[in-house]
Structures are given as C-alpha cells and as structure tokens.
Amino acid sequence: MNGTGVPLLTPFDEDGGLDAEGLREMVEWVEEGGVDFIVPCGSNSEAELMSVEERARVVEIVAETAEVPVVAGTGHPGLSETLRQTELAEEAGADGALVVTPFYYGHDDEALEDYFREVADESDLPVYLYSVPAYTDVKLNPEVVGRLAEHDNIAGMKDSSGDIETFQRERRLTAEEDFDLLVGSGSVYAHALASGGDGGILGLANVAPGRASEIFDLHRMGKDGEARQLNAELVELNRAVTSKYGVPGAKAAMRYRGVSAGYARKPHREVGDEVREEIEALVGQMKP
C-alpha cells in the first residue's frame, strides 16, 4: 500500500447499532476525496468497542462498496482472536490485515516478534504491523520491525507513534525489503514522507480526505516544501479530531461537513457546544 489511507470512522445510530447505509456513504465520501485505500476497524473506527462479528460485517460492507484496496484492522490482545478476525476479513474481501501490537499484558520484544511471525505464517492476507503506543502503551522496537520485514507475508507497517526519529530508523532497517512504511499521525505526514515513508493512514483523512491526499500528491511531485506548508495548516484540525477530542470530535467535524458519521459508541460522549464550535471553526478555516 502507498499513498493516503483512511482509518474509516464507523457510523452508529443513537442506540449504538451499526448504520450500514451510513457506512457505505462514508466509503463513497472518502473515495471522492481521493484517498488511495481504506482501513476499516482501526482505532478511529472504534474497533475495540465492536465484537468479532461486528468487525467482520463492517469489513464486508466496506469491501463491497469500495473501489480502492481495503486493509482491515484485525488485531486483538490474544492470538486466537486475531487469527479468527483475520480469517473473517479475508472471507469478507479485504486485501490486507492491519494487526495492532498485543496489549493489556506486557510483552517483551521476543514475544512480540514471535506473535507477529505466527500471525503472518497463518494469514492468507498480507500482514501490516500496527504500533500505536498512545492507546496500547506498546511501542515496537525498530530492530524488531527490521527483522519482521524479512518475513514474506509481512508487507508493511503503520507507525502511529508520531516520532520521526523512530520512523527514520524503521525506514533504514527495512530499506532492503519490500516493506511499505506508513505513518499514522497526520500532524507529521509530510515530514514522514520526506523521511522515506510510502504513505499514511490518517484519521484526518475522514474529515479532510482531499487535503490529506494533496499532501501526498505534492510530495510525489517533488514539492516537499509545499507539502510541509499544507501539513502545517492542518495540524490544529488534525489534533482536534484525533488526540484532543478523539472519535466524538471527528464525528462532530463530519456532521459540520455534511457527512453523517453517526454517533460514537458509549462510553464515548458527544462533544459539548463549546468544543463543537471550536471544531467547526477549524473546519471552516480549512481551504477547499
């Protein structure tokens, strides 16, 4: 995978049920915006608030609707659930599996490396490593990433640490392999591309798919200065709809853009009026 991917928001109704039609509309919205691939059931998708069966249904709907490749989030804290989720994603029509680091219990580098090797050995889908320490408190060691990149069925990685130094080390240690290194933080997208990244999977691309995609397009044309400038213009919006206000903030921004991303599942709470106004102002400042 390369280019701009989106960890697609999952529309739920007020009672927490999946809004299948809203999900199809979300797929069409981000594709019209120019994203290169779609990632259902990631962190921004509220995957950890869904059952195995619900995740499989979401992937099925997205794969049926999308015209671009689909990389499904299939990771769980345990191996058996991850293998089952990955199998269901393959049956649903996904093109790849994004597997988050095991979390909750602590695991050393050797255990994490063995885990990903076993997932890759068993999976019929290409496996993408996923490191998101802000949510899991687990950060993959770049040396581990370098060794895993040698595996025939480990196709790449999403690094959501936001740490460019780590990203550069990962790039250096995987440079000899066919390994797609993707950044997961929209605030450093242009910087990661300039550091050898192949693309990104960005929560920002839900709210601003066209602008996020433009950063990659500028980089591809050799206009890294312009890419960094555009990225800088989007940093406050990116923070608001990711680390600052999370999924409820992103869904509030989508409503303001006229796209129904539904409600966030409990225990998430809807943003208040003051936060909503802040988010709407940031969206309004964004150039078309």
Backbone torsions as a table, in degrees:
resi	resn	phi	psi	omega
1	MET	NA	140.7	172.1
2	ASN	-147.7	163.5	-176.3
3	GLY	93.8	-157.5	-174.0
4	THR	-99.6	118.1	174.7
5	GLY	-107.7	161.6	-178.4
6	VAL	-128.8	125.3	171.9
7	PRO	-78.4	92.1	-163.3
8	LEU	-63.6	130.0	171.5
9	LEU	-60.5	150.1	178.2
10	THR	-109.2	116.3	179.4
11	PRO	-74.5	126.2	173.0
12	PHE	-118.5	151.1	174.8
13	ASP	-81.1	-179.9	-175.0
14	GLU	-63.5	-23.9	179.0
15	ASP	-91.3	1.8	178.5
16	GLY	92.0	2.9	179.2
17	GLY	-81.3	152.2	179.8
18	LEU	-67.7	131.5	175.9
19	ASP	-98.4	92.5	-173.8
20	ALA	-63.5	-41.6	-179.7
21	GLU	-67.4	-40.2	176.0
22	GLY	-61.4	-35.6	178.5
23	LEU	-66.0	-42.0	177.5
24	ARG	-62.2	-40.3	178.5
25	GLU	-65.0	-35.6	176.9
26	MET	-63.2	-42.6	178.2
27	VAL	-59.0	-47.1	-178.9
28	GLU	-63.9	-38.7	-179.3
29	TRP	-61.8	-49.8	-176.9
30	VAL	-71.4	-31.3	176.4
31	GLU	-67.1	-41.7	177.2
32	GLU	-62.1	-30.0	178.3
33	GLY	-74.4	-14.5	173.6
34	GLY	105.8	12.5	179.8
35	VAL	-66.3	153.2	-175.6
36	ASP	-93.2	-23.2	175.7
37	PHE	-159.3	164.1	-174.1
38	ILE	-124.5	139.5	180.0
39	VAL	-121.8	93.9	173.5
40	PRO	-78.8	155.1	174.2
41	CYS	66.7	37.7	169.9
42	GLY	-98.9	-165.1	-178.2
43	SER	-62.6	-45.3	179.9
44	ASN	-68.6	-15.5	-179.5
45	SER	-85.1	-2.9	-175.1
46	GLU	64.3	35.9	-176.7
47	ALA	-58.6	-37.4	-177.4
48	GLU	-71.5	-7.3	175.8
49	LEU	-102.5	9.8	179.3
50	MET	-115.6	152.3	174.4
51	SER	-77.6	168.6	175.8
52	VAL	-56.2	-44.7	-177.5
53	GLU	-67.1	-39.6	179.1
54	GLU	-64.6	-42.3	177.7
55	ARG	-59.5	-43.7	-179.6
56	ALA	-61.4	-39.7	179.2
57	ARG	-66.0	-41.4	177.8
58	VAL	-60.3	-46.5	179.6
59	VAL	-61.0	-41.0	-180.0
60	GLU	-60.5	-46.0	-179.2
61	ILE	-64.0	-44.6	-179.1
62	VAL	-64.0	-44.9	-179.1
63	ALA	-64.5	-36.0	178.2
64	GLU	-67.2	-32.7	-173.0
65	THR	-91.6	-36.0	-170.5
66	ALA	-73.9	146.8	172.2
67	GLU	-104.0	-9.5	177.4
68	VAL	-103.0	166.1	179.4
69	PRO	-61.0	154.0	-178.4
70	VAL	-124.1	123.2	175.3
71	VAL	-113.9	112.1	-172.5
72	ALA	-90.9	136.0	171.0
73	GLY	-72.1	122.3	-175.4
74	THR	-128.0	3.9	-174.9
75	GLY	-77.8	143.7	173.2
76	HIS	-134.2	169.6	177.2
77	PRO	-64.1	-24.4	-177.1
78	GLY	-114.3	153.3	-175.7
79	LEU	-64.6	-46.8	-173.3
80	SER	-63.1	-40.1	178.5
81	GLU	-66.6	-38.2	178.4
82	THR	-64.6	-43.9	179.2
83	LEU	-63.3	-41.6	179.0
84	ARG	-65.5	-43.6	179.8
85	GLN	-64.0	-38.0	179.3
86	THR	-67.1	-39.9	176.8
87	GLU	-62.2	-43.6	179.4
88	LEU	-65.6	-36.3	178.3
89	ALA	-64.9	-39.7	177.8
90	GLU	-63.8	-43.4	179.0
91	GLU	-64.4	-30.9	-177.9
92	ALA	-80.0	-10.6	176.1
93	GLY	107.4	12.9	178.3
94	ALA	-68.9	156.7	179.4
95	ASP	-100.8	-13.6	-179.9
96	GLY	-163.7	167.1	-179.8
97	ALA	-124.1	125.2	175.5
98	LEU	-97.1	116.3	-170.8
99	VAL	-115.7	111.4	-179.1
100	VAL	-70.5	153.1	175.1
101	THR	-59.3	140.9	173.7
102	PRO	-57.0	140.0	-175.7
103	PHE	-135.4	-178.7	-176.2
104	TYR	84.3	-63.0	173.1
105	TYR	-87.3	151.1	177.4
106	GLY	-79.8	140.8	179.0
107	HIS	-136.7	139.1	178.6
108	ASP	-82.8	175.6	-175.9
109	ASP	-57.4	-40.9	-178.1
110	GLU	-63.8	-41.6	179.4
111	ALA	-66.0	-41.4	179.2
112	LEU	-65.0	-41.4	179.3
113	GLU	-64.4	-43.6	178.7
114	ASP	-62.4	-40.3	-179.5
115	TYR	-60.2	-50.9	-177.6
116	PHE	-67.0	-34.4	176.5
117	ARG	-63.7	-40.6	-179.5
118	GLU	-68.2	-40.9	176.2
119	VAL	-59.9	-46.3	-178.7
120	ALA	-65.8	-36.3	178.3
121	ASP	-63.7	-37.6	-173.6
122	GLU	-89.5	-20.9	-172.1
123	SER	-82.3	140.1	171.3
124	ASP	-87.3	-7.1	177.7
125	LEU	-103.1	148.1	170.0
126	PRO	-59.6	136.9	-175.6
127	VAL	-102.4	135.0	174.7
128	TYR	-115.5	124.9	176.0
129	LEU	-67.9	149.9	179.8
130	TYR	-137.7	114.5	178.5
131	SER	-113.1	116.6	-178.2
132	VAL	-137.9	73.3	-172.6
133	PRO	-60.6	-25.0	179.0
134	ALA	-60.9	-31.3	-179.8
135	TYR	-98.7	-32.5	-171.7
136	THR	-105.7	-16.9	-172.3
137	ASP	60.4	27.1	177.5
138	VAL	-127.2	125.8	179.4
139	LYS	-123.4	120.1	-179.9
140	LEU	-65.3	132.4	175.9
141	ASN	-69.4	130.8	179.6
142	PRO	-54.1	-33.0	177.7
143	GLU	-65.0	-37.5	176.3
144	VAL	-65.1	-43.2	177.6
145	VAL	-59.0	-43.3	-180.0
146	GLY	-60.3	-41.3	179.3
147	ARG	-71.2	-40.3	-179.6
148	LEU	-66.7	-29.2	179.8
149	ALA	-62.1	-18.7	179.0
150	GLU	-77.0	-15.1	-178.9
151	HIS	-70.3	135.0	-176.2
152	ASP	-60.7	-27.5	-175.5
153	ASN	-109.1	13.4	172.2
154	ILE	-104.6	107.5	-166.8
155	ALA	-92.9	-17.2	-176.8
156	GLY	172.6	-164.6	-175.5
157	MET	-154.5	145.2	166.2
158	LYS	-106.7	116.7	178.2
159	ASP	-104.7	108.5	-179.1
160	SER	-103.4	20.6	179.7
161	SER	-70.3	-27.3	-174.6
162	GLY	76.4	6.4	-176.6
163	ASP	-97.6	105.4	-176.4
164	ILE	-66.5	-34.0	177.8
165	GLU	-60.6	-46.8	177.1
166	THR	-61.3	-41.9	-180.0
167	PHE	-60.6	-43.3	179.5
168	GLN	-65.3	-38.3	177.1
169	ARG	-65.0	-42.2	177.9
170	GLU	-61.0	-40.6	178.9
171	ARG	-63.7	-44.3	-179.6
172	ARG	-63.2	-40.0	-175.4
173	LEU	-79.1	-11.8	178.9
174	THR	-115.3	6.7	-171.2
175	ALA	-61.1	-28.5	-176.8
176	GLU	-87.9	-3.4	-176.5
177	GLU	-107.9	161.3	172.9
178	ASP	-83.0	86.4	-167.1
179	PHE	-141.4	116.6	-177.8
180	ASP	-85.7	113.4	-179.8
181	LEU	-99.6	116.2	-173.6
182	LEU	-118.5	138.7	178.4
183	VAL	-93.2	147.7	-178.3
184	GLY	-110.7	4.7	-179.4
185	SER	-112.9	114.9	-179.2
186	GLY	-64.9	-23.1	-178.6
187	SER	-69.4	-21.5	-178.3
188	VAL	-121.8	23.8	-175.1
189	TYR	-58.1	-54.4	-177.2
190	ALA	-61.6	-38.2	-179.1
191	HIS	-66.7	-39.4	178.6
192	ALA	-67.7	-39.5	177.3
193	LEU	-62.3	-42.6	179.0
194	ALA	-67.0	-19.7	178.6
195	SER	-92.0	10.3	176.9
196	GLY	103.6	7.7	178.7
197	GLY	-67.8	152.6	-179.7
198	ASP	-94.3	-8.2	-178.6
199	GLY	158.5	-161.5	-178.8
200	GLY	-151.7	158.8	171.9
201	ILE	-121.5	102.0	-161.9
202	LEU	-120.1	124.4	174.2
203	GLY	-56.7	-33.1	177.7
204	LEU	-55.9	-30.6	-176.2
205	ALA	-69.8	-12.1	170.0
206	ASN	-68.6	-47.1	-173.6
207	VAL	-82.9	-37.1	-175.3
208	ALA	-134.5	64.5	-176.5
209	PRO	-61.3	-36.7	-179.5
210	GLY	-67.9	-43.5	-178.2
211	ARG	-70.6	-40.9	177.5
212	ALA	-62.1	-42.3	179.3
213	SER	-66.0	-31.6	-179.5
214	GLU	-64.8	-33.3	177.5
215	ILE	-59.5	-45.0	178.6
216	PHE	-65.8	-41.6	-179.0
217	ASP	-61.9	-41.0	178.2
218	LEU	-63.9	-42.4	177.2
219	HIS	-60.2	-44.9	-177.6
220	ARG	-63.2	-28.8	177.8
221	MET	-85.5	3.3	179.7
222	GLY	81.8	14.5	-178.2
223	LYS	-102.1	61.9	-175.1
224	ASP	-66.8	-32.0	176.9
225	GLY	-62.2	-44.6	178.0
226	GLU	-67.1	-36.2	177.7
227	ALA	-62.6	-43.7	178.7
228	ARG	-65.4	-37.4	179.1
229	GLN	-64.5	-46.2	178.1
230	LEU	-62.3	-42.6	179.0
231	ASN	-58.1	-43.5	180.0
232	ALA	-60.8	-37.0	180.0
233	GLU	-66.9	-22.4	-175.0
234	LEU	-102.1	-1.4	-173.5
235	VAL	-61.6	-45.6	-177.1
236	GLU	-66.3	-39.9	175.8
237	LEU	-63.8	-43.7	179.2
238	ASN	-59.0	-45.2	179.5
239	ARG	-60.8	-41.4	-175.5
240	ALA	-64.4	-36.1	-174.9
241	VAL	-99.1	7.4	176.2
242	THR	-128.4	-94.7	-170.6
243	SER	-67.3	-31.2	-174.3
244	LYS	-80.3	-52.0	-176.4
245	TYR	-119.0	-1.1	171.5
246	GLY	62.0	-154.8	-177.0
247	VAL	-59.2	-43.9	177.9
248	PRO	-58.8	-36.4	177.2
249	GLY	-66.2	-42.1	178.5
250	ALA	-62.9	-40.4	-178.8
251	LYS	-70.8	-32.5	174.5
252	ALA	-65.2	-40.4	177.9
253	ALA	-64.1	-38.8	179.5
254	MET	-65.0	-40.6	177.9
255	ARG	-60.3	-41.5	179.9
256	TYR	-64.7	-30.4	178.2
257	ARG	-81.5	-2.7	177.7
258	GLY	85.8	17.4	179.7
259	VAL	-115.7	125.9	-177.5
260	SER	-82.2	107.5	173.8
261	ALA	-101.6	10.0	176.0
262	GLY	71.6	-156.8	-177.3
263	TYR	-109.1	157.2	174.8
264	ALA	-83.7	145.3	179.5
265	ARG	-75.8	144.6	176.6
266	LYS	-66.5	143.6	17.7
267	PRO	-86.8	9.7	170.6
268	HIS	-57.2	150.2	175.7
269	ARG	-125.0	148.0	177.6
270	GLU	-63.3	147.1	178.8
271	VAL	-68.8	152.4	177.1
272	GLY	-79.2	175.0	-176.1
273	ASP	-60.8	-40.4	-177.3
274	GLU	-64.5	-44.7	178.5
275	VAL	-66.4	-42.2	179.6
276	ARG	-58.6	-43.8	179.4
277	GLU	-64.4	-38.4	177.4
278	GLU	-62.1	-45.4	-179.3
279	ILE	-65.5	-43.9	-179.7
280	GLU	-62.3	-36.8	177.5
281	ALA	-64.2	-40.2	179.0
282	LEU	-66.4	-41.6	177.3
283	VAL	-63.5	-41.9	-179.1
284	GLY	-63.9	-29.2	179.6
285	GLN	-77.1	-17.1	-177.6
286	MET	-69.7	129.9	178.5
287	LYS	-72.5	145.5	-178.1
288	PRO	-67.3	NA	NA
